[in-house]
Amino acid sequence: MKNYDVLLKDLAPRKFGKRGTIWVIFLSIIIVIGLFAYIDQIIKGQVVTNMRDYALWGIYISNFVFFVATSFVGSVTVAVLRLTNNSWRTPLVRIAEIISLSAIVMAGLTIMIDMGRPDRLLNLFLHARLQSPITWDVIIIPTSIALSFLLLYFPLLPDLALLKKHFKSAKPKYSKWYGKLALNWSGSKAQKLIQEKSIKIIAVMIIPVGILLQTIDAWLFSTTYRIGWDSTNMGAYFISGAFVAGVGALITMVYILRKVRSLENYITEYHFDKMGKYLVLACFTYLYFNINEYLIPIFTAPVEEDIHLNALISGEYAPIFWFAQIVGLLLPILILLFKKGRKPFPMFIVGLMVVVGSWWKRYVIVTPTLLHPFLPIEGVPESWHHYFPSIHEWLITFATLAMCLLLITLLVRYLPIIPIQRTADEQELLNIDKN
């Protein structure tokens, strides 16, 4: 068993090195550029975007749906692993929770960016209508943010107390802040019982909230009664897709942190093999719902939906559609079926493929459908029948992605990404078992 000093040295937060500083500066520059683009959008209005009466949502909402999907891994997935007491999940859950919190915060912010009049945001609360799925979104997103924060924070308390002692002489300011955040944690039996009970309650609560979050977004699309969204498959389709996007993001982030922080002794090939099996199961499930969503309507679609499907399969959006299907779904399945494909580096490549494919998949879900309404709008320019994001939209979208990565980076910088106390307890138990 490693002693506490070694564990603290390995797992305690570290100061950014040169690469870390460059990374933060790079993300900050992207955010500042996006902020300037957003200010210009506020001043001039949505005319600076390519969103019109047809593509009235565009890239902002597809980016929102991506953030919501990515947050799923740290809510439902982690909650299930916590409730089932799987010991192999210990080095992974906190990273998943950090991703989840960062993604759901950015989902809420992205909705505000999409609003033409963000100064009227308060009206969503003051004049909410329960008949509207948008109101359900307004309720469920803050709820999800609060539960994601608590699911990250409560298990941190023992580690924060350890870090208070660890930094007491070397970095007194850090020690002071960690001490405040630890909420006088002493590790007493009563505190542990309260903490365990609280975590279980939050984990039980976040499962239906996470599922509802995905389902409400699906319902929001379905109730608009448009070709491509008019499907009872949408709820399960969104949930299965969220599993794929979330696990892909987790694998990518785990590999990077393992490499940068030299955590090979804690995050092993065994963990990547487990995540690989989990991801391939998620991909197969999502593939099934994709077949339901696209293959069956080919044989039964009315004229309007046939036009929509042709645009996806062989028309204007075919390159993006097939990229999302092949790179983001089919190739990962083929790679992960083999044990060599579940090694750390191949898994990292697969994770990147899944994340990029998942982002474009949300773009394909949102945009083509908007361009094929049941009743075409009369007397509008031909350019309105097509959509590709403007430079303002791309800059703002890149800024939101950079903000999410920056939030993850800062949380990783100041929090122990692998639970120190739990790791020590588990290693001691393993040592006892061996003896």
C-alpha positions as MATLAB code, in Angstrom:
seq = 'MKNYDVLLKDLAPRKFGKRGTIWVIFLSIIIVIGLFAYIDQIIKGQVVTNMRDYALWGIYISNFVFFVATSFVGSVTVAVLRLTNNSWRTPLVRIAEIISLSAIVMAGLTIMIDMGRPDRLLNLFLHARLQSPITWDVIIIPTSIALSFLLLYFPLLPDLALLKKHFKSAKPKYSKWYGKLALNWSGSKAQKLIQEKSIKIIAVMIIPVGILLQTIDAWLFSTTYRIGWDSTNMGAYFISGAFVAGVGALITMVYILRKVRSLENYITEYHFDKMGKYLVLACFTYLYFNINEYLIPIFTAPVEEDIHLNALISGEYAPIFWFAQIVGLLLPILILLFKKGRKPFPMFIVGLMVVVGSWWKRYVIVTPTLLHPFLPIEGVPESWHHYFPSIHEWLITFATLAMCLLLITLLVRYLPIIPIQRTADEQELLNIDKN';
ca = [
       0.000    0.000    0.000;
       1.261    3.475   -0.805;
       1.371    5.796    2.189;
      -0.521    9.052    2.351;
       2.554   11.150    1.549;
       3.104    9.327   -1.741;
      -0.602    9.485   -2.607;
      -0.763   13.187   -1.847;
       2.341   13.837   -3.911;
       0.903   11.897   -6.856;
      -2.701   13.088   -6.672;
      -2.618   16.588   -5.134;
      -3.252   19.505   -7.527;
      -0.133   20.857   -9.219;
       0.874   24.205  -10.591;
       0.566   24.640  -14.352;
       3.731   23.988  -16.285;
       4.735   25.795  -19.449;
       2.379   23.748  -21.613;
      -0.483   24.305  -19.199;
       0.055   28.070  -19.210;
       0.147   28.156  -23.004;
      -3.046   26.088  -23.102;
      -4.888   28.492  -20.780;
      -3.685   31.521  -22.783;
      -4.793   29.851  -26.024;
      -8.276   29.138  -24.662;
      -8.532   32.662  -23.231;
      -7.713   34.210  -26.615;
     -10.464   32.154  -28.312;
     -12.923   33.214  -25.594;
     -12.048   36.910  -25.969;
     -12.457   36.744  -29.763;
     -15.818   35.026  -29.312;
     -16.851   37.647  -26.746;
     -16.146   40.443  -29.249;
     -18.208   38.567  -31.863;
     -21.069   38.184  -29.376;
     -20.980   41.891  -28.433;
     -21.193   42.731  -32.144;
     -24.129   40.315  -32.456;
     -25.893   42.068  -29.570;
     -25.301   45.500  -31.121;
     -26.271   44.622  -34.711;
     -28.763   41.865  -33.976;
     -29.118   38.332  -35.351;
     -28.627   39.694  -38.870;
     -24.877   39.019  -38.429;
     -25.741   35.316  -38.250;
     -27.034   33.206  -41.122;
     -30.116   32.217  -39.129;
     -33.334   33.285  -40.844;
     -37.014   32.282  -40.790;
     -36.076   28.766  -41.917;
     -32.915   27.989  -39.898;
     -34.074   29.871  -36.833;
     -31.962   27.749  -34.451;
     -28.814   26.886  -36.352;
     -25.465   26.066  -34.812;
     -26.194   27.512  -31.374;
     -28.907   24.981  -30.580;
     -26.947   22.067  -32.058;
     -24.050   23.141  -29.803;
     -26.473   23.335  -26.857;
     -27.717   19.792  -27.521;
     -24.077   18.612  -27.671;
     -23.314   20.128  -24.252;
     -26.450   18.586  -22.762;
     -25.506   15.172  -24.192;
     -21.924   15.404  -22.925;
     -23.125   16.223  -19.412;
     -24.949   12.880  -19.295;
     -21.792   10.890  -18.480;
     -21.207   12.634  -15.159;
     -24.813   12.468  -14.044;
     -26.550    9.190  -14.824;
     -23.433    7.105  -15.559;
     -21.543    8.179  -12.447;
     -24.655    7.930  -10.290;
     -25.212    4.321  -11.373;
     -21.559    3.447  -10.718;
     -21.710    5.082   -7.280;
     -24.893    3.264   -6.307;
     -23.529   -0.117   -7.438;
     -20.194    0.427   -5.608;
     -18.020   -0.598   -8.545;
     -14.473   -0.167   -7.234;
     -12.912    0.144  -10.696;
     -14.729    3.444  -11.231;
     -12.769    5.275   -8.468;
     -10.123    6.942  -10.715;
     -12.736    7.960  -13.300;
     -15.796    9.333  -11.516;
     -14.417   12.721  -10.490;
     -13.165   13.435  -14.000;
     -16.625   12.498  -15.301;
     -18.273   14.787  -12.743;
     -15.998   17.692  -13.738;
     -16.893   17.182  -17.407;
     -20.590   16.968  -16.541;
     -20.668   20.166  -14.484;
     -18.672   22.120  -17.074;
     -20.845   20.905  -19.957;
     -24.208   21.589  -18.315;
     -23.106   25.097  -17.231;
     -22.126   25.840  -20.822;
     -25.441   24.411  -22.066;
     -27.265   26.996  -19.970;
     -25.012   29.776  -21.249;
     -25.435   28.683  -24.871;
     -29.205   29.075  -24.611;
     -28.687   32.718  -23.576;
     -26.329   33.265  -26.509;
     -29.018   32.010  -28.887;
     -31.541   34.556  -27.578;
     -31.935   37.632  -29.723;
     -32.859   39.627  -26.621;
     -30.878   38.207  -23.658;
     -32.092   41.187  -21.587;
     -35.474   39.461  -21.546;
     -34.108   36.263  -19.999;
     -36.016   36.889  -16.772;
     -39.289   36.638  -18.702;
     -38.692   32.903  -19.093;
     -39.160   32.631  -15.337;
     -41.721   35.371  -14.751;
     -44.072   34.383  -17.575;
     -43.379   30.659  -17.827;
     -46.083   28.412  -19.292;
     -46.077   24.786  -18.144;
     -47.615   23.813  -21.498;
     -44.308   24.727  -23.168;
     -41.354   22.282  -23.323;
     -39.078   25.357  -23.224;
     -40.323   26.023  -19.682;
     -39.461   22.444  -18.760;
     -35.937   23.086  -20.100;
     -35.683   26.273  -18.033;
     -36.555   24.252  -14.924;
     -34.495   21.132  -15.590;
     -31.191   22.779  -16.588;
     -30.684   24.766  -13.326;
     -31.768   21.650  -11.400;
     -29.193   19.579  -13.273;
     -26.482   22.191  -12.636;
     -27.220   22.166   -8.890;
     -27.218   18.358   -8.624;
     -24.062   18.025  -10.764;
     -22.294   20.496   -8.477;
     -23.374   18.623   -5.347;
     -22.392   15.251   -6.831;
     -18.918   16.669   -7.445;
     -18.605   18.592   -4.159;
     -19.832   16.181   -1.482;
     -17.362   13.358   -2.291;
     -14.572   15.999   -2.331;
     -14.846   16.888    1.371;
     -12.327   14.317    2.732;
      -9.783   15.254    0.036;
     -10.197   18.975    0.698;
      -9.402   18.360    4.367;
      -6.303   16.391    3.377;
      -5.174   19.177    1.041;
      -5.608   21.703    3.853;
      -2.946   19.830    5.843;
      -0.822   19.085    2.786;
      -0.446   22.754    1.782;
      -0.338   24.171    5.332;
       3.390   24.971    5.354;
       4.205   25.167    1.627;
       1.182   27.206    0.453;
      -0.776   28.716    3.378;
      -3.250   30.544    1.116;
      -4.183   27.290   -0.632;
      -4.474   25.607    2.769;
      -6.839   28.329    3.985;
      -9.166   27.991    0.984;
      -9.165   24.201    1.040;
      -9.962   24.383    4.761;
     -12.979   26.622    4.136;
     -14.242   24.379    1.358;
     -13.775   21.274    3.538;
     -16.561   22.497    5.871;
     -14.716   21.395    9.032;
     -14.402   17.818    7.810;
     -12.698   15.669   10.445;
     -13.541   12.209    9.154;
     -15.665   11.272   12.134;
     -18.077    8.365   11.890;
     -21.082   10.704   12.042;
     -19.723   12.871    9.195;
     -19.019    9.825    7.046;
     -22.550    8.509    7.543;
     -24.058   11.871    6.611;
     -21.781   12.155    3.576;
     -22.558    8.644    2.320;
     -26.282    9.165    2.764;
     -26.146   12.558    1.013;
     -24.223   11.146   -1.948;
     -26.717    8.297   -2.324;
     -29.652   10.706   -2.224;
     -28.052   12.987   -4.854;
     -27.140    9.980   -7.022;
     -30.712    8.680   -6.869;
     -32.089   12.148   -7.688;
     -29.750   12.860  -10.587;
     -30.648    9.699  -12.537;
     -34.258   10.739  -13.332;
     -33.143   14.370  -13.742;
     -30.466   13.343  -16.276;
     -32.902   11.156  -18.198;
     -35.555   13.890  -18.093;
     -33.051   16.464  -19.351;
     -32.343   14.401  -22.467;
     -36.011   13.502  -22.933;
     -37.292   17.049  -22.531;
     -34.899   18.231  -25.254;
     -36.194   15.426  -27.462;
     -39.788   16.418  -26.689;
     -38.977   20.048  -27.407;
     -37.947   18.986  -30.912;
     -40.822   16.530  -31.386;
     -43.579   18.954  -30.373;
     -42.587   21.406  -33.129;
     -44.182   18.944  -35.566;
     -41.487   19.031  -38.236;
     -40.196   16.447  -40.671;
     -37.239   14.609  -39.114;
     -38.352   15.317  -35.537;
     -41.912   13.975  -35.700;
     -40.956   10.658  -34.127;
     -41.745    8.742  -30.938;
     -38.172    7.446  -31.179;
     -36.659   10.818  -30.237;
     -36.447   10.412  -26.449;
     -34.594    7.086  -26.529;
     -32.589    8.331  -29.533;
     -31.322   11.346  -27.562;
     -30.548    9.313  -24.417;
     -28.552    6.658  -26.282;
     -26.687    9.359  -28.214;
     -25.884   11.130  -24.950;
     -24.286    7.949  -23.595;
     -22.029    7.794  -26.651;
     -21.037   11.482  -26.554;
     -20.476   11.493  -22.783;
     -18.362    8.352  -22.618;
     -16.340    9.512  -25.635;
     -15.584   12.816  -23.891;
     -14.643   10.970  -20.688;
     -12.221    8.636  -22.479;
     -10.553   11.552  -24.268;
     -10.158   13.577  -21.081;
      -8.979   10.602  -18.995;
      -6.230    9.808  -21.521;
      -4.986   13.419  -21.619;
      -4.954   13.801  -17.819;
      -3.301   10.413  -17.389;
      -0.549   11.482  -19.765;
      -0.055   15.011  -18.425;
      -0.194   14.082  -14.729;
       1.654   10.734  -15.071;
      -1.201    8.744  -13.517;
      -0.426    5.424  -15.194;
      -0.268    3.668  -11.801;
      -3.810    4.791  -10.971;
      -5.553    4.817  -14.364;
      -4.452    1.570  -15.950;
      -5.130   -0.323  -19.159;
      -7.794   -2.199  -17.198;
      -9.792    1.029  -16.820;
      -9.511    1.783  -20.537;
     -10.649   -1.747  -21.340;
     -13.698   -1.252  -19.093;
     -14.509    2.124  -20.670;
     -14.044    0.619  -24.131;
     -16.586   -2.110  -23.419;
     -18.940    0.467  -22.004;
     -18.565    2.694  -25.073;
     -19.057   -0.109  -27.587;
     -22.272   -1.105  -25.791;
     -23.436    2.525  -25.947;
     -22.538    2.681  -29.660;
     -24.474   -0.491  -30.463;
     -27.512    0.881  -28.626;
     -27.260    4.178  -30.496;
     -26.803    2.345  -33.788;
     -30.068    0.512  -33.157;
     -31.944    3.791  -32.663;
     -30.250    5.292  -35.729;
     -31.578    2.382  -37.771;
     -35.044    3.103  -36.393;
     -34.643    6.805  -37.116;
     -33.339    6.630  -40.699;
     -33.656    3.180  -42.269;
     -37.319    2.417  -41.537;
     -38.633    5.807  -42.821;
     -36.857    5.153  -46.159;
     -39.529    2.517  -46.894;
     -42.503    4.341  -45.380;
     -41.761    8.061  -45.661;
     -44.257   10.537  -47.137;
     -43.063   12.923  -49.836;
     -41.858   15.637  -47.438;
     -39.829   13.246  -45.316;
     -38.429   11.597  -48.416;
     -37.013   14.973  -49.479;
     -35.469   15.381  -46.015;
     -33.900   11.890  -46.054;
     -32.492   12.408  -49.553;
     -30.836   15.635  -48.380;
     -29.141   13.643  -45.595;
     -28.214   10.468  -47.434;
     -27.221   11.742  -50.868;
     -27.837   15.481  -50.962;
     -26.547   18.700  -49.449;
     -25.895   17.279  -45.977;
     -24.642   13.836  -47.038;
     -20.913   14.501  -46.283;
     -21.692   15.622  -42.722;
     -24.284   12.878  -42.195;
     -21.997   10.070  -43.302;
     -19.036   11.545  -41.411;
     -21.079   11.484  -38.205;
     -22.313    7.939  -38.832;
     -19.051    6.370  -39.995;
     -16.424    8.262  -37.967;
     -18.566    8.885  -34.894;
     -20.305    5.503  -34.651;
     -19.423    2.660  -37.031;
     -15.606    2.880  -36.950;
     -15.505    3.139  -33.128;
     -17.588   -0.060  -32.926;
     -15.225   -1.910  -35.265;
     -12.138   -0.729  -33.348;
     -13.499   -1.390  -29.858;
     -14.622   -4.948  -30.616;
     -10.945   -5.967  -30.544;
      -8.917   -5.998  -27.317;
      -6.041   -4.073  -28.959;
      -8.528   -1.360  -29.848;
      -9.252   -0.909  -26.129;
      -5.660    0.024  -25.266;
      -5.111    3.625  -24.052;
      -3.904    5.311  -27.269;
      -6.397    3.653  -29.656;
      -9.098    4.513  -27.114;
      -7.965    8.152  -27.160;
      -8.303    8.234  -30.961;
     -11.718    6.570  -30.721;
     -12.772    9.083  -28.053;
     -11.817   11.998  -30.314;
     -13.683   10.423  -33.228;
     -16.793    9.964  -31.096;
     -16.711   13.514  -29.698;
     -16.224   15.164  -33.097;
     -18.769   12.858  -34.720;
     -21.252   13.562  -31.900;
     -20.931   17.316  -32.356;
     -21.616   17.101  -36.100;
     -24.400   14.615  -35.420;
     -26.228   17.307  -33.419;
     -25.726   19.721  -36.306;
     -27.317   17.165  -38.642;
     -30.235   16.650  -36.254;
     -31.006   20.382  -36.008;
     -30.267   22.112  -39.307;
     -31.608   19.971  -42.203;
     -34.971   19.521  -40.495;
     -35.449   23.277  -40.161;
     -34.932   23.682  -43.894;
     -37.750   21.252  -44.747;
     -40.934   22.482  -43.035;
     -44.354   21.060  -43.920;
     -45.434   24.467  -45.256;
     -42.614   26.292  -47.109;
     -42.459   30.023  -46.419;
     -43.570   32.104  -49.394;
     -41.730   35.093  -50.825;
     -38.347   34.706  -49.129;
     -34.893   34.884  -50.793;
     -33.423   31.640  -52.122;
     -30.502   32.001  -49.678;
     -32.926   31.428  -46.793;
     -33.512   27.883  -48.031;
     -29.894   27.008  -47.180;
     -27.882   27.452  -44.030;
     -24.238   27.418  -43.028;
     -23.017   29.294  -39.924;
     -21.581   32.782  -40.351;
     -18.179   33.799  -39.014;
     -19.898   35.299  -35.957;
     -21.609   31.993  -35.212;
     -18.394   30.002  -35.585;
     -16.385   32.379  -33.379;
     -19.036   32.381  -30.655;
     -19.426   28.590  -30.827;
     -15.666   28.024  -30.631;
     -15.629   30.389  -27.648;
     -18.256   28.313  -25.810;
     -16.275   25.137  -26.455;
     -13.113   26.902  -25.241;
     -14.960   28.112  -22.130;
     -16.010   24.558  -21.355;
     -12.422   23.336  -21.751;
     -11.123   26.235  -19.646;
     -13.584   25.444  -16.864;
     -12.489   21.790  -16.952;
      -8.828   22.907  -16.941;
      -9.286   25.150  -13.894;
     -11.200   22.497  -11.959;
      -8.513   19.947  -12.797;
      -5.849   22.454  -11.694;
      -7.272   23.055   -8.209;
      -9.072   19.797   -7.400;
      -7.646   16.279   -6.978;
      -8.929   14.509  -10.078;
      -8.595   11.095   -8.434;
     -10.146   10.696   -4.954;
      -7.216   10.577   -2.516;
      -8.995    9.298    0.590;
     -11.007    6.656   -1.254;
      -7.930    5.461   -3.143;
      -6.037    5.103    0.133;
      -8.928    3.226    1.741;
      -9.251    0.853   -1.215;
      -5.508    0.158   -1.357;
      -5.504   -0.640    2.343;
      -8.418   -3.019    1.851;
      -6.585   -4.679   -1.040;
      -3.510   -5.023    1.138;
      -5.574   -6.681    3.889;
      -7.118   -9.077    1.359;
      -3.683  -10.102    0.096;
      -2.468  -10.791    3.635;
];
